[in-house]
Amino acid sequence: MHPKDITFSVNDYDSDGDLTDEGIFLHFGKTRVHAAESTEDFRTIVQHMEAMVREIEENYPHAG
């Protein structure tokens, strides 16, 4: 999967259009993940992922 194929959605609604679950969801193909409750939480996740990249680069230089 190409990184630009990852998409997002905000909130989840039933077939009647009623809100069923609040939050930010990430879509990886057919897999959907409830990633965060708010944009503030989502920013924290992005920062954490950037830290993970640094750790991978430092400890597994051949991974990239």
Contacts in CASP RR format, 6 or more apart in sequence:
PFRMAT RR
TARGET T0000
AUTHOR 0000-0000-0000
METHOD contacts of the structure
MODEL  1
MHPKDITFSVNDYDSDGDLTDEGIFLHFGKTRVHAAESTEDFRTIVQHME
AMVREIEENYPHAG
1 28 0 8 1.000
1 29 0 8 1.000
5 28 0 8 1.000
5 29 0 8 1.000
6 26 0 8 1.000
6 27 0 8 1.000
6 28 0 8 1.000
7 26 0 8 1.000
7 27 0 8 1.000
8 24 0 8 1.000
8 25 0 8 1.000
8 26 0 8 1.000
8 27 0 8 1.000
8 35 0 8 1.000
9 24 0 8 1.000
9 25 0 8 1.000
9 27 0 8 1.000
9 32 0 8 1.000
10 23 0 8 1.000
10 24 0 8 1.000
10 25 0 8 1.000
11 19 0 8 1.000
11 21 0 8 1.000
11 22 0 8 1.000
11 23 0 8 1.000
12 19 0 8 1.000
12 20 0 8 1.000
12 21 0 8 1.000
12 22 0 8 1.000
12 23 0 8 1.000
12 25 0 8 1.000
13 19 0 8 1.000
13 20 0 8 1.000
14 20 0 8 1.000
21 34 0 8 1.000
22 37 0 8 1.000
23 34 0 8 1.000
23 35 0 8 1.000
23 36 0 8 1.000
23 37 0 8 1.000
23 38 0 8 1.000
24 34 0 8 1.000
24 35 0 8 1.000
24 36 0 8 1.000
24 37 0 8 1.000
24 38 0 8 1.000
24 39 0 8 1.000
24 41 0 8 1.000
24 42 0 8 1.000
25 32 0 8 1.000
25 33 0 8 1.000
25 34 0 8 1.000
25 35 0 8 1.000
26 32 0 8 1.000
26 33 0 8 1.000
26 35 0 8 1.000
27 33 0 8 1.000
35 42 0 8 1.000
35 45 0 8 1.000
36 42 0 8 1.000
36 44 0 8 1.000
36 45 0 8 1.000
56 63 0 8 1.000
56 64 0 8 1.000
57 63 0 8 1.000
57 64 0 8 1.000
END
